[in-house]
């Protein structure tokens, strides 16, 4: 009977799985359990008759999830105890009741498509805000907080809202790469080193975006190499060398990726590098001929940053899709352990 105690564990009923999966609501489960107590029919049959769940869904859930899970959660002497979780258990009288079992779980779901759309919406908003306030600075009369807002949303500025978004997005990539790398290590994948190196690269890119490390070398490099024109921003020279080195070093890794992931990686990289280096070459030539402080420069900078941010959005989508499809999703369990010894005087 469902809800029967085996040792120190309780088997979770079918209704609890359906509610946790979001297939039915707790109210629908309660209604079905009342009908079950009156008719004696199986819970799955009642839910299917009500049109809330298809019979095929119930059969699949029982065969693939309920039975295997209940088999593996029988009582074991090695099972950890002393932690609390709330589980919906069906008692003999068919009334659901909350009982305690093992650890608490916090579930957080990320959809690759929804995440990418959300991030692209933010990117578009930041670009438009930057252009709007730069237009106000160059073409409209002064008004309260104009310069403050322009600085706060300047896409080419430092320590402002666009910068905070950019380094956060890059660090999010590093976190996803680290997660994939750890998963690859567990299964003994031979490409784990590539995922870890990518993690380090994106951590550096995030720090560089937050502190503008590469821009600090622009003036010394231009003076030492005597560059001008498209190489006015001389940091692009080591930047191009670094990109080529990474591409050649990761070529075998890229070819081993699934087709969708490989194409998304290459697309994201091409757009990002095209903005970070390609548009930087054009901006450098324009800045040397004219000035860095005009609306045309703002437009060039906006296109450059838009390409960089869009490339990162595509890369995040690629990583989430890879986790979802090729790694069959990941469950991250976060546990916060309490103090083993109570504080003196606590009661």
C-alpha positions in Angstrom: 0.0 0.0 0.0 1.3 3.5 -0.9 2.3 5.3 2.2 3.3 2.2 4.1 6.5 2.6 6.2 9.4 0.4 5.1 12.1 0.6 7.8 12.5 4.4 8.2 11.4 5.6 4.7 8.1 6.4 3.1 7.3 5.6 -0.5 6.1 8.7 -2.3 2.7 8.3 -4.0 1.9 8.8 -7.6 0.0 12.0 -6.9 3.0 13.6 -5.3 5.1 13.0 -8.4 2.4 14.5 -10.6 2.1 17.6 -8.5 5.9 18.1 -8.3 6.1 17.8 -12.0 3.5 20.5 -12.5 1.2 18.1 -14.4 -1.7 18.6 -11.9 -2.5 21.0 -9.2 -2.8 20.2 -5.5 -6.5 21.0 -5.7 -7.0 18.5 -8.5 -5.1 15.9 -6.5 -7.3 16.5 -3.5 -10.4 16.2 -5.6 -9.2 13.0 -7.2 -8.4 11.5 -3.8 -11.9 12.2 -2.6 -13.3 10.5 -5.6 -11.0 7.6 -5.0 -12.2 7.1 -1.5 -15.8 7.1 -2.7 -15.4 4.8 -5.8 -12.3 2.7 -5.0 -10.9 3.3 -8.4 -7.2 3.8 -9.1 -5.9 7.3 -8.8 -4.5 7.3 -12.3 -7.8 6.1 -13.7 -9.7 8.9 -12.0 -7.2 11.6 -13.2 -7.5 10.3 -16.8 -11.3 10.2 -16.6 -11.3 13.8 -15.5 -9.1 14.7 -18.4 -6.3 16.1 -16.3 -3.7 13.6 -17.3 -3.4 11.3 -20.3 -3.3 7.6 -19.4 0.0 7.2 -21.4 1.6 9.9 -19.2 0.6 8.1 -16.1 1.9 4.7 -17.4 5.2 6.3 -18.4 5.6 8.1 -15.1 5.0 4.9 -13.1 7.3 2.7 -15.3 10.2 5.2 -15.7 10.1 7.3 -12.5 7.9 6.1 -9.7 8.9 2.4 -9.6 12.6 3.0 -10.0 12.7 5.8 -7.5 10.8 3.8 -4.9 13.1 0.8 -5.5 16.2 2.9 -4.8 14.8 4.7 -1.8 14.1 1.7 0.4 15.6 1.9 3.8 19.4 1.4 4.1 21.6 1.5 7.2 23.8 4.0 5.4 20.9 6.4 4.6 21.6 9.9 6.2 19.2 10.9 8.9 18.5 14.0 10.9 17.6 16.3 8.0 14.1 17.6 7.2 12.1 17.6 4.0 8.4 17.8 3.3 6.9 15.0 1.3 3.3 14.4 0.3 2.3 10.9 1.4 -0.9 9.1 0.8 -2.2 7.6 4.0 -4.5 4.5 4.1 -7.5 6.7 4.3 -6.4 8.3 1.0 -6.0 11.7 2.5 -2.7 13.5 1.6 -0.5 14.4 4.5 2.9 16.2 4.8 5.5 14.1 6.4 9.2 14.5 7.0 12.0 12.7 5.1 15.5 13.6 4.0 17.1 17.0 2.9 15.3 20.1 1.7 15.7 20.8 -2.0 15.6 24.2 -3.8 14.7 23.8 -7.5 15.6 26.3 -10.1 14.9 25.8 -13.8 16.6 27.5 -16.7 15.2 27.3 -20.2 17.8 28.0 -22.9 15.3 29.7 -25.2 13.7 31.9 -22.5 17.0 32.8 -21.0 18.4 33.9 -24.3 15.3 35.9 -25.1 15.4 37.6 -21.7 19.1 38.5 -22.0 18.7 39.8 -25.6 15.9 42.0 -24.3 18.2 43.4 -21.7 21.0 44.0 -24.3 18.6 45.8 -26.7 17.4 48.0 -23.8 20.9 48.9 -22.7 22.0 49.8 -26.3 18.9 51.9 -26.9 19.2 53.7 -23.6 22.9 54.5 -24.3 22.1 55.9 -27.7 19.2 57.9 -26.4 21.2 59.7 -23.7 24.2 60.2 -25.9 21.9 61.8 -28.5 20.6 64.1 -25.7 24.1 65.1 -24.7 25.1 66.1 -28.3 21.9 67.5 -29.7 19.5 68.6 -27.0 19.7 71.4 -24.4 20.8 70.5 -20.9 18.2 69.2 -18.4 18.4 67.9 -14.8 20.5 64.7 -14.5 21.2 64.5 -18.3 24.9 64.0 -17.9 24.5 61.7 -14.9 22.1 59.4 -16.9 24.3 59.6 -19.9 27.2 58.4 -17.9 25.2 55.8 -16.1 24.0 54.2 -19.3 27.0 54.9 -21.6 27.7 51.6 -23.3 31.4 52.6 -23.7 31.7 53.8 -20.1 33.2 52.2 -17.0 31.6 51.1 -13.7 28.1 51.7 -14.9 25.0 49.6 -15.7 26.1 48.2 -19.1 29.5 47.3 -17.7 27.9 45.5 -14.7 25.7 43.5 -17.1 28.7 42.6 -19.4 31.0 41.3 -16.7 28.1 39.5 -15.0 27.1 37.7 -18.3 30.7 36.7 -18.9 31.0 35.4 -15.3 27.8 33.4 -15.8 29.4 31.8 -18.9 32.4 30.9 -16.6 30.0 29.3 -14.1 28.3 27.2 -16.8 31.6 26.2 -18.2 32.8 25.1 -14.7 29.7 23.1 -14.2 30.1 21.3 -17.5 33.8 20.7 -16.8 33.0 19.1 -13.4 30.3 16.9 -15.1 32.9 15.9 -17.7 35.4 15.1 -15.0 32.9 12.8 -13.2 32.4 10.7 -16.4 36.1 10.8 -17.3 35.7 12.7 -20.5 39.0 13.3 -22.3 38.0 16.9 -23.2 37.6 18.1 -19.6 40.8 20.2 -19.9 39.2 22.3 -22.7 36.2 23.1 -20.6 38.4 24.1 -17.7 40.6 26.3 -19.8 37.5 28.0 -21.2 36.4 28.6 -17.7 39.6 30.4 -16.9 39.4 32.5 -20.1 35.9 33.7 -19.3 36.8 34.5 -15.7 39.6 36.7 -17.1 37.2 38.3 -19.7 34.8 39.1 -16.9 37.5 40.7 -14.8 38.8 42.6 -17.8 35.3 43.9 -18.5 35.0 45.1 -14.9 38.4 46.7 -14.6 39.3 47.5 -18.3 42.6 45.7 -18.1 43.3 45.7 -21.8 42.7 49.4 -22.2 45.5 50.2 -19.8 48.0 48.8 -22.3 46.6 50.7 -25.3 48.7 53.9 -24.8 52.0 52.1 -24.0 51.6 49.7 -27.0 50.7 52.6 -29.4 53.8 54.5 -28.3 56.2 51.6 -28.5 54.9 50.2 -31.8 54.1 53.6 -33.3 50.7 52.4 -34.6 48.0 54.5 -36.2 45.0 54.2 -38.4 43.1 50.9 -37.9 45.7 50.0 -35.3 45.2 53.2 -33.3 43.9 51.1 -30.5 47.1 49.0 -30.4 45.8 46.4 -28.0 44.1 44.7 -30.9 47.4 43.3 -32.0 47.9 41.0 -29.0 44.1 40.5 -29.1 44.3 39.0 -32.6 47.2 36.8 -31.7 45.3 35.5 -28.7 42.2 34.8 -30.7 44.1 32.9 -33.3 46.0 30.9 -30.7 42.8 29.9 -28.9 41.0 29.0 -32.1 43.9 26.7 -33.3 44.3 25.2 -29.8 40.6 24.5 -29.5 40.0 23.3 -33.2 40.1 19.6 -32.3 37.8 20.3 -29.4 35.3 22.2 -31.6 35.2 19.5 -34.2 34.4 16.9 -31.5 31.3 18.9 -30.2 27.8 18.0 -31.3 26.8 19.8 -34.6 24.4 22.3 -33.0 26.8 23.2 -30.2 29.7 23.6 -32.6 27.8 25.9 -34.9 26.5 28.0 -32.0 30.0 28.3 -30.5 31.5 29.4 -33.9 28.6 31.9 -34.4 28.9 33.3 -31.0 32.7 33.6 -31.3 32.5 35.2 -34.7 30.0 37.9 -33.6 31.9 38.6 -30.4 35.3 38.9 -32.0 33.8 40.8 -34.9 32.6 43.4 -32.4 35.5 43.4 -29.9 38.3 43.5 -32.6 36.6 44.2 -36.0 34.7 47.3 -34.9 37.5 48.4 -32.7 39.7 48.7 -35.8 37.1 50.9 -37.4 36.6 53.0 -34.3 40.4 53.4 -33.9 40.8 54.8 -37.4 37.8 57.1 -37.0 39.0 58.3 -33.5 42.4 59.2 -35.0 41.0 61.2 -37.9 38.3 63.0 -35.9 37.7 62.6 -32.2 36.3 60.1 -29.7 33.7 62.6 -28.4 30.9 62.8 -31.0 27.7 61.0 -31.8 29.2 59.0 -34.6 31.7 57.5 -32.2 28.8 56.6 -29.9 27.1 54.8 -32.7 30.2 52.8 -33.6 30.7 52.0 -29.9 27.1 50.9 -29.6 27.4 48.6 -32.6 30.6 47.1 -31.2 29.1 46.5 -27.7 25.9 45.1 -29.2 27.9 42.5 -31.2 29.9 41.6 -28.1 26.8 41.2 -25.9 24.9 39.3 -28.6 27.8 36.9 -29.0 27.7 36.2 -25.3 23.9 35.7 -25.3 24.3 33.1 -28.1 27.2 31.5 -26.2 25.0 31.2 -23.0 22.2 29.7 -25.1 24.7 27.2 -26.6 25.9 26.2 -23.1 22.4 25.8 -21.6 21.3 23.8 -24.7 24.4 21.6 -24.4 23.6 20.9 -20.7 19.9 20.3 -21.5 20.3 18.0 -24.5 23.8 16.5 -24.5 24.2 16.1 -20.7 20.5 15.3 -20.3 20.1 18.2 -17.9 21.9 18.7 -14.5 20.5 18.7 -11.0 22.5 20.9 -8.6 22.0 20.1 -4.9 22.9 22.9 -2.5 23.1 21.9 1.1 23.8 24.3 4.0 24.9 22.3 7.0 24.1 23.5 10.5 26.5 23.5 13.4 27.1 20.1 14.8 27.6 21.4 18.3 25.1 23.8 19.8 26.4 27.1 21.1 26.8 27.3 24.8 23.9 28.9 26.4 21.6 28.2 23.5 18.3 26.7 24.4 
